[in-house]
Amino acid sequence: MAEKTYTAQEIADGVNIAHNEIRNQTGYTGDFGKVDGVGQFYAWLANNEDKRAATESVLTDYNAAYNAGQSYTGPTASPQALPPADALGLTSGQSSLMSGQSNLLGGQTDILGGQSDLLGGQTDILGGQVGLAEGQGDILGGQATLGVGQQGLMSGQNTLSTNQQQLGSAIGQDATSSAPATGLYAGQSGLMSGQADLSGQVDAGIGDVTANLTAFQQLVKNYQAQAAGERGNIQQSGVTGRAQLGKQVGGVEIAANKAAEQATAMRQAAPTLTASAPQSAQGYSFMAPPARGVATQTGQAAPVSNTSTPLGPATADPRDALIQSLMQYFQNTQTN
């Protein structure tokens, strides 16, 4: 293994000792002197995290010695003071150059730390890529399932389209100037025609019922008028009969009174009659009162009724109640 060629300043600072100590502590066998040798070491360290503590311990001791202006001699050796630059035969320009190289080494150390973090980030990226690949596998599986679902959806859409076409055929279309109505439109036209016919029949039936009801009402009115006339005739006949009966009774009363008066005159004209004569007179006298009584009873037996009207008796005829009930029923039916 080729060893790094260290500068006098690096040797004075103990850089070579620090590298050897890192090899001893970590077992690293790489060459720090190669191009990007330090970066390769930190890449190795990222895969050997158990060696990081030992590496950082060596770097801590080196930085402490460097910051104190001393040379790093290892973890167990006592730090030694750096010799003056003139003792090493260096000019002041070379001394400044060495100082810049020392600073460069510190910058390289920081770069190595950043590279280590970068490697850690790359590891995370690799892990993320693995997870991404798994996710892509899941996506592919989901796409396959989605393809099957899409096929089912297309089948359902085709069935729906077929049903819509059948429904459109069942609905049909309205009549135009060149084509008759079809489907439901035709059925609705027939239904409207049937409703119109039924409405006409109902109107005609209502007209017939109205006409029959009017005729019935006229018949009832005619009957009532005829019945009223008949009742007037019956009343007039009763009045006439009572008058004739009164006349007959009055004639009988006059004849009886005349006979009684004649018997009285005979009794007064024949005072010399025998004892039987007064008995006869008493007999005639006895007959007179009944005649007067007959006249009195006749006069009281036929009083003129005060319940009569010009068209007949005021007493309700049972037939009138029946006719009124029928009239009220038909009037309510016509109103409803």
C-alpha positions as CSV (number, residue, x, y, z in Angstrom):
1,M,0.0,0.0,0.0
2,A,1.4,3.3,-1.0
3,E,1.8,5.7,1.8
4,K,0.8,9.3,1.6
5,T,3.6,11.7,1.0
6,Y,3.1,14.3,3.8
7,T,4.4,17.8,3.6
8,A,6.7,19.1,6.2
9,Q,3.9,21.1,7.8
10,E,1.6,18.1,7.9
11,I,4.3,16.1,9.5
12,A,4.9,19.0,11.9
13,D,1.2,19.1,12.7
14,G,1.1,15.3,13.1
15,V,-1.4,14.6,10.3
16,N,0.5,11.4,9.4
17,I,0.3,10.3,13.0
18,A,-3.4,11.0,13.1
19,H,-4.0,8.9,10.0
20,N,-2.0,6.0,11.3
21,E,-3.9,6.2,14.6
22,I,-7.2,6.1,12.8
23,R,-6.0,3.0,10.9
24,N,-5.0,1.4,14.2
25,Q,-8.3,2.3,16.0
26,T,-10.7,1.4,13.1
27,G,-8.8,-1.2,11.1
28,Y,-9.2,0.8,8.0
29,T,-6.7,-0.3,5.3
30,G,-7.4,2.3,2.6
31,D,-4.9,4.9,1.4
32,F,-5.5,8.4,2.6
33,G,-3.0,9.6,-0.1
34,K,-5.1,8.6,-3.1
35,V,-7.3,11.1,-4.9
36,D,-10.4,11.6,-2.7
37,G,-8.8,9.2,-0.2
38,V,-10.4,11.0,2.7
39,G,-13.8,10.8,1.0
40,Q,-13.4,7.1,0.5
41,F,-12.6,6.7,4.1
42,Y,-15.8,8.4,5.2
43,A,-17.8,6.3,2.7
44,W,-16.3,3.2,4.4
45,L,-17.1,4.7,7.8
46,A,-20.8,5.2,6.8
47,N,-21.0,1.4,6.5
48,N,-19.0,0.8,9.7
49,E,-20.8,3.0,12.2
50,D,-19.2,1.2,15.1
51,K,-15.8,2.7,14.1
52,R,-17.1,6.3,14.2
53,A,-16.5,6.9,17.9
54,A,-12.8,5.9,17.6
55,T,-12.3,8.1,14.6
56,E,-13.9,11.1,16.2
57,S,-11.7,10.6,19.3
58,V,-8.6,10.8,17.2
59,L,-9.8,13.8,15.3
60,T,-10.7,15.5,18.6
61,D,-7.2,15.0,20.0
62,Y,-5.7,16.3,16.7
63,N,-7.8,19.4,16.6
64,A,-7.0,20.2,20.3
65,A,-3.3,20.0,19.6
66,Y,-3.6,22.0,16.4
67,N,-5.6,24.7,18.0
68,A,-3.0,24.9,20.8
69,G,-0.2,25.4,18.3
70,Q,1.2,22.0,19.1
71,S,2.0,18.9,17.1
72,Y,-0.2,15.8,17.4
73,T,1.9,12.9,18.6
74,G,-0.8,10.3,19.3
75,P,-3.3,9.6,22.0
76,T,-0.7,8.4,24.6
77,A,2.2,10.7,23.8
78,S,2.5,14.1,25.3
79,P,2.0,17.0,22.9
80,Q,5.2,18.7,21.8
81,A,5.6,22.3,21.0
82,L,6.0,23.0,17.3
83,P,9.5,24.2,16.4
84,P,9.9,27.7,15.1
85,A,9.5,28.1,11.4
86,D,13.1,29.4,11.0
87,A,14.4,26.2,12.7
88,L,12.8,24.2,9.9
89,G,14.4,26.4,7.3
90,L,11.1,27.8,6.1
91,T,10.7,31.3,4.8
92,S,7.8,33.4,6.0
93,G,5.9,32.7,2.7
94,Q,6.3,28.9,3.1
95,S,5.0,29.3,6.7
96,S,1.9,31.0,5.4
97,L,1.5,28.3,2.8
98,M,1.6,25.6,5.4
99,S,-1.0,27.5,7.4
100,G,-3.3,27.6,4.4
101,Q,-2.8,23.9,3.8
102,S,-3.7,23.2,7.5
103,N,-6.9,25.2,6.9
104,L,-7.5,23.2,3.8
105,L,-7.2,20.0,5.8
106,G,-9.8,21.3,8.2
107,G,-12.1,22.1,5.2
108,Q,-11.5,18.6,3.8
109,T,-12.5,17.3,7.2
110,D,-15.8,19.2,7.0
111,I,-16.3,18.1,3.4
112,L,-15.8,14.5,4.5
113,G,-18.4,15.0,7.2
114,G,-20.8,16.4,4.6
115,Q,-20.0,13.5,2.3
116,S,-20.8,11.1,5.1
117,D,-24.2,12.8,5.6
118,L,-24.7,12.6,1.8
119,L,-24.0,8.9,1.9
120,G,-26.5,8.6,4.7
121,G,-29.0,10.5,2.6
122,Q,-28.3,8.2,-0.4
123,T,-29.0,5.2,1.9
124,D,-32.3,6.8,2.8
125,I,-33.0,7.5,-0.9
126,L,-32.3,3.8,-1.7
127,G,-34.7,2.8,1.0
128,G,-37.2,5.2,-0.4
129,Q,-36.7,3.8,-3.9
130,V,-37.4,0.3,-2.5
131,G,-40.6,1.6,-0.9
132,L,-41.4,3.3,-4.2
133,A,-41.0,0.1,-6.1
134,E,-43.3,-1.7,-3.7
135,G,-45.8,1.1,-4.0
136,Q,-45.5,0.9,-7.8
137,G,-46.2,-2.9,-7.5
138,D,-49.3,-2.0,-5.5
139,I,-50.3,0.5,-8.1
140,L,-50.0,-2.1,-10.9
141,G,-52.1,-4.5,-8.9
142,G,-54.7,-1.7,-8.3
143,Q,-54.6,-0.9,-12.0
144,A,-55.3,-4.6,-12.9
145,T,-58.3,-4.6,-10.4
146,L,-59.4,-1.2,-11.9
147,G,-59.3,-2.7,-15.4
148,V,-61.6,-5.6,-14.3
149,G,-63.9,-3.0,-12.6
150,Q,-63.9,-0.9,-15.8
151,Q,-64.9,-3.9,-17.9
152,G,-67.8,-4.6,-15.5
153,L,-68.7,-0.9,-15.7
154,M,-68.7,-0.9,-19.4
155,S,-70.9,-4.0,-19.4
156,G,-73.3,-2.2,-17.1
157,Q,-73.3,0.9,-19.3
158,N,-74.1,-1.2,-22.3
159,T,-77.0,-2.8,-20.5
160,L,-78.2,0.6,-19.3
161,S,-78.0,1.9,-22.9
162,T,-80.1,-1.1,-24.1
163,N,-82.7,-0.5,-21.4
164,Q,-82.8,3.2,-22.2
165,Q,-83.5,2.4,-25.9
166,Q,-86.3,0.0,-24.9
167,L,-87.7,2.6,-22.6
168,G,-87.6,5.2,-25.3
169,S,-89.5,2.8,-27.7
170,A,-92.1,2.2,-25.0
171,I,-92.6,5.9,-24.4
172,G,-92.9,6.5,-28.2
173,Q,-93.5,9.9,-29.7
174,D,-96.3,12.3,-30.2
175,A,-98.2,12.5,-33.4
176,T,-96.9,14.7,-36.2
177,S,-98.3,15.8,-39.5
178,S,-96.7,12.7,-41.2
179,A,-96.8,10.0,-38.5
180,P,-99.3,8.9,-35.9
181,A,-98.5,8.8,-32.1
182,T,-96.8,5.7,-30.8
183,G,-96.2,4.1,-27.4
184,L,-97.5,5.9,-24.4
185,Y,-98.5,8.9,-26.5
186,A,-100.9,6.7,-28.4
187,G,-102.3,5.3,-25.2
188,Q,-102.7,8.8,-23.8
189,S,-104.6,9.8,-26.9
190,G,-106.9,6.9,-26.6
191,L,-107.4,7.6,-23.0
192,M,-108.3,11.2,-23.6
193,S,-110.7,10.2,-26.3
194,G,-112.4,7.7,-23.9
195,Q,-112.6,10.4,-21.3
196,A,-114.2,12.8,-23.7
197,D,-116.8,10.1,-24.7
198,L,-117.5,9.3,-21.1
199,S,-117.9,13.0,-20.2
200,G,-120.4,13.4,-23.1
201,Q,-122.4,10.4,-21.9
202,V,-122.4,11.7,-18.3
203,D,-123.6,15.1,-19.4
204,A,-126.3,13.5,-21.5
205,G,-127.4,11.3,-18.6
206,I,-127.4,14.3,-16.3
207,G,-129.6,16.1,-18.8
208,D,-132.0,13.2,-19.0
209,V,-132.2,13.0,-15.2
210,T,-132.9,16.8,-15.0
211,A,-135.6,16.5,-17.6
212,N,-137.2,13.6,-15.9
213,L,-137.1,15.4,-12.5
214,T,-138.7,18.5,-14.1
215,A,-141.5,16.3,-15.6
216,F,-142.0,14.6,-12.2
217,Q,-142.2,18.0,-10.5
218,Q,-144.8,19.1,-13.0
219,L,-146.9,16.0,-12.4
220,V,-146.7,16.6,-8.7
221,K,-147.9,20.2,-9.1
222,N,-150.7,19.0,-11.3
223,Y,-151.7,16.4,-8.8
224,Q,-151.7,18.9,-6.0
225,A,-153.8,21.3,-8.0
226,Q,-156.3,18.5,-8.8
227,A,-156.4,17.3,-5.2
228,A,-157.0,20.9,-4.0
229,G,-159.9,21.2,-6.4
230,E,-161.3,17.8,-5.3
231,R,-161.1,18.9,-1.7
232,G,-162.9,22.1,-2.6
233,N,-165.7,20.2,-4.3
234,I,-166.0,17.9,-1.3
235,Q,-166.2,20.9,1.1
236,Q,-168.8,22.6,-1.1
237,S,-170.9,19.4,-1.2
238,G,-170.7,19.1,2.6
239,V,-171.9,22.7,3.0
240,T,-174.7,22.2,0.5
241,G,-175.8,18.9,2.2
242,R,-175.9,20.6,5.6
243,A,-177.9,23.4,4.2
244,Q,-180.5,21.1,2.7
245,L,-180.7,19.0,5.8
246,G,-181.2,22.2,7.8
247,K,-184.1,23.2,5.5
248,Q,-185.7,19.8,5.9
249,V,-185.4,19.9,9.7
250,G,-186.8,23.5,9.7
251,G,-189.8,22.3,7.6
252,V,-190.6,19.5,10.0
253,E,-190.3,22.0,12.9
254,I,-192.8,24.4,11.3
255,A,-195.3,21.6,10.7
256,A,-195.0,20.5,14.3
257,N,-195.5,24.0,15.6
258,K,-198.6,24.5,13.4
259,A,-200.1,21.3,14.7
260,A,-199.5,22.4,18.3
261,E,-201.1,25.7,17.7
262,Q,-204.1,24.1,16.1
263,A,-204.5,21.8,19.2
264,T,-204.3,24.8,21.5
265,A,-207.0,26.6,19.5
266,M,-209.3,23.6,19.6
267,R,-208.9,23.4,23.4
268,Q,-209.8,27.1,23.7
269,A,-212.8,26.8,21.3
270,A,-214.4,23.7,23.0
271,P,-214.7,24.3,26.7
272,T,-217.6,21.9,27.0
273,L,-215.6,18.9,25.9
274,T,-215.7,15.8,28.0
275,A,-213.0,14.9,30.4
276,S,-211.2,13.1,27.6
277,A,-210.9,16.3,25.6
278,P,-208.3,17.9,28.0
279,Q,-206.4,14.6,27.9
280,S,-206.3,15.0,24.1
281,A,-205.2,18.6,24.4
282,Q,-202.5,17.5,26.8
283,G,-201.5,14.9,24.3
284,Y,-201.1,17.6,21.6
285,S,-199.3,19.8,24.0
286,F,-197.1,17.0,24.9
287,M,-196.2,16.6,21.2
288,A,-195.2,20.2,20.7
289,P,-192.0,20.4,22.8
290,P,-190.4,17.5,20.9
291,A,-190.9,19.4,17.7
292,R,-189.2,22.5,19.1
293,G,-186.5,20.3,20.6
294,V,-185.8,18.8,17.2
295,A,-185.4,22.2,15.7
296,T,-183.1,23.3,18.5
297,Q,-181.0,20.1,18.2
298,T,-180.9,20.5,14.5
299,G,-179.7,24.0,14.8
300,Q,-177.0,22.9,17.1
301,A,-176.0,19.7,15.3
302,A,-174.7,21.4,12.1
303,P,-172.5,24.3,12.9
304,V,-170.4,25.6,10.2
305,S,-166.8,24.4,10.6
306,N,-164.2,27.1,11.2
307,T,-161.3,24.9,9.9
308,S,-162.3,25.2,6.2
309,T,-160.4,27.2,3.6
310,P,-161.4,28.4,0.2
311,L,-159.6,25.4,-1.3
312,G,-160.8,22.8,1.3
313,P,-160.2,21.7,4.9
314,A,-157.0,22.9,6.6
315,T,-156.3,19.4,8.1
316,A,-153.1,17.9,6.5
317,D,-153.7,15.3,3.9
318,P,-151.4,12.2,4.5
319,R,-150.7,12.2,0.8
320,D,-149.4,15.8,0.9
321,A,-146.7,14.7,3.5
322,L,-145.5,11.9,1.2
323,I,-145.4,14.2,-1.8
324,Q,-143.5,16.9,0.1
325,S,-140.9,14.3,1.2
326,L,-140.4,13.1,-2.4
327,M,-140.1,16.7,-3.6
328,Q,-137.4,17.5,-1.0
329,Y,-135.5,14.3,-1.8
330,F,-135.3,15.1,-5.5
331,Q,-134.4,18.8,-4.9
332,N,-131.4,17.7,-2.7
333,T,-130.3,15.2,-5.3
334,Q,-130.3,17.8,-8.0
335,T,-128.4,20.3,-5.8
336,N,-125.7,17.7,-5.0
